[in-house]
Amino acid sequence: MKSFITLFKIQLKLEIREKGILLNYYVVPLLFYLVVGAVFAGINPEMKSHLAAIMIIFGITMGGILGIPIPIVTMKEQGVFRAFSVNGISKGIAILAHTLSAFIHILIVSLVIYFTSPIIFKSDIPENIFAFFIVLLLLIFTSASIGTLIGLVAKGQSSSIMLSQIIFLPSLLLSGIMFPSSMLPSLLIKISQILPATQAMKAFLGLAYNHQAVSNGVSSMIILFLIGIFAFFANIILLNQNKTL
């Protein structure tokens, strides 16, 4: 436990100095929030009501799916995990420290968006704040688990970026955060159901905002949780099977 806390503190300090980390976790999500938020607030009053949820989904998805994998691949390529093992620190603890620090970065950005959105864009405050934060934490957990899985599976930086984009771009376009998912063809609507961002959007609308058009918020939250649990245990299996990490 002591080694994990020490490693976690070091990880946080290193990430604060790393420009690429700050770009994926803070700069791009917050710039997207300010620019696209202003556009949505001006041209689409319906989306303005739940703007905080839309921008938070983008920030979490980007931080988890794009931000987490690359440092893990870098540590694999540089033999960091083997060095930890020599010093008695398991690779699981090292990855957990990295993922947990990412969790905190993503949570900070989400809180910034949540508290400033009603002030800057006059967006609605969720009717059920408790449900809002449950969905938010579930989405961070799921995205972080998937991001970690991508980092463990990827053979190099290029494959990591490719795998991340395979999930990130459809999440951006098909989940309903850029435009209502009802505008999509039926086939794409069905495909979008496997995306955590889609289930998070439905859970936010149905549970936190009591949106009349969404009646299956609980089931969406359960699906989101199951996706996260699947990715989480897949990570554990990969860590136990891969002795050369």
Sequence and secondary structure as in RCSB ss.txt:
>XXXX:A:sequence
MKSFITLFKIQLKLEIREKGILLNYYVVPLLFYLVVGAVFAGINPEMKSHLAAIMIIFGITMGGILGIPIPIVTM
KEQGVFRAFSVNGISKGIAILAHTLSAFIHILIVSLVIYFTSPIIFKSDIPENIFAFFIVLLLLIFTSASIGTLI
GLVAKGQSSSIMLSQIIFLPSLLLSGIMFPSSMLPSLLIKISQILPATQAMKAFLGLAYNHQAVSNGVSSMIILF
LIGIFAFFANIILLNQNKTL
>XXXX:A:secstr
 HHHHHHHHHHHHHHHH HHHHIIIIIHHHHHHHHHHHHHHHH HHHHTTHHHHHHHHHHHIIIIIITHHHHHHH
HHTTHHHHHHHTT  HHHHHHHHHHHHHHHHHHHHHHHHHHHHHHS     S HHHHHHHHHHHHHHHHHHHHHH
HHH SSHHHHHHHHHHHHHHHHHHSSSSS GGGS HHHHHHHTTSHHHHHHHHIIIIIS  TT   HHHHHHHHH
HHHHHHHHHHHHHHHH TT 
